[in-house]
Amino acid sequence: MQPSDMSAVDLVNAVRQGDLTALRATEAFLERIERLDGQINAFLAVDREGALRTAAAIDDKRKSGKPLGPLAGLPVAVKDALCTSDLPTTCASKMLAGFRPPYDAEVVARLRAADAVIVGKTNMDEFAMGGSNENSAFGPVHKPWALTRAPGGSSGGSAACVAADMAPVAIGSDTGGSIRQPAGLCGITGLKPTYGRVSRRGLVAFASSLDQIGPMARSAADCALLLETIAGHDPGDATSLDLPVPAYGTDLERPLEGVRIGRVPAHFGAGLDPEVAHAVEEAFAAFRAAGATVIDIDMPHADAGVATYYLVAPCEASSNLARYDGAHYGHRAEPGKGHRAEPGRLQPAQPVSGHRAEPGSGQGNASGGFESALVEMYCRSRAEGFGPEVKRRIMLGTYALSAGYYDAYYAKALKVRRLIRQDYLDAFEKVDLIGGPVSATAAFKLGEKSGDPLAMYLVDLYTVCTNLAGVGGISFPCGFTKGGLPIGFQLQAPALAEPLLLRATDRYQHLTDWHRRRPAIAARPR
């Protein structure tokens, strides 16, 4: 059996027992990246030398009898929104092109300490803003099942690389569905943990009250393996929960008798593709066969989820991205009126107090001239560094936070967010889990929705409320369309109920083989 055919659990066990070397496993996945990523574009950076060096060190550690970490020899791909000290972290934006952080994100540090092998950084929607991975400044990711279609976003590179077996597991981030939606569209399993369960330190912020990091893999068992390493309290993250981490992988085989799964009839209304509806209903039937009870429930404020999310998230993005102005952080426009900076060029920011007028730049010594030139530099730096979707969300958030509009928009959105959270609290008094579709359709064609922002935002219809409520959710394949595209099913659970999410998904995956199916991809070098 080739390493790319093995589960993450089996890979780690094989390395630990000496049946497979970490070097051989890493070489196998790097070879697939070399052969396949030229047509998928899942990776923005591949660390071949570093990965092979790490793998060789793990093999040496095993031979010497030293204890191995829980992920020993496991190749992992990391979304390019997480800081890595040895690889660029660009957030798929020209604003951060070439930026190399001075430290690792807490999740990355935990992966390294667990003896995982980081093979590279994955493509994404710019600053995690998007649902198709078409917003990347470095080109879209192509869905492995159909290269003309979108893989979902914003963690589209992470989903696509796992679907194409270029990595057994990957790290994504989820602000409004950015793990679960691409996992559903790419036919893999993706878990968005409870807010605070996984440290966000070192994750480049989009919307700080919504962002959460989680695992993406082939199965629930593989997600459980990864979550055990990345979850847990981080004193450097004020939102990190100071609670023990369960052994997620030890509880998977318990039966589902007595588990109550909520079904929301409103989720099956107009707009849901009939093939998706059929596959989701079949998944509910499978859960009944596994011993669970399915109960219809109401979520009265779910219809307000998209509108609420697209006020709260852009407002937080407007604040978080204000630092990228060419003076403090990020790309700086070249001096000289009308001169455009070289695309993707990143210049080190200089303190404003030390700014010196460039010859011929039109900047005078007078205070007014200096301020005017500074404002011009800010504007041109942000105009050149940010893509259209990021600009759109910054402007939307800035408008909603401005004087005279704060109470009408942002403050009201926070009130509705509280109502949505209450819907979840009420629902979980009646059921243990909530099930339903991940997205209304299977993967759409690249370019199909890019000219219609509202249509693109509605892709998040079934996922945003999970983040607004701060609860956990998981997505996994539950069928395929007649055209061979994966269909995803979503489960949501109360805060910190990840063990139940993973157990229910694992039980389903023992009854079905949807998660074992793989796309056929013709090789073409990068």
Order of alpha helices (4+ residues) and beta strands (2+ residues): alpha-alpha-beta-alpha-beta-alpha-beta-alpha-beta-alpha-beta-beta-alpha-beta-alpha-beta-alpha-alpha-alpha-alpha-beta-alpha-alpha-beta-beta-alpha
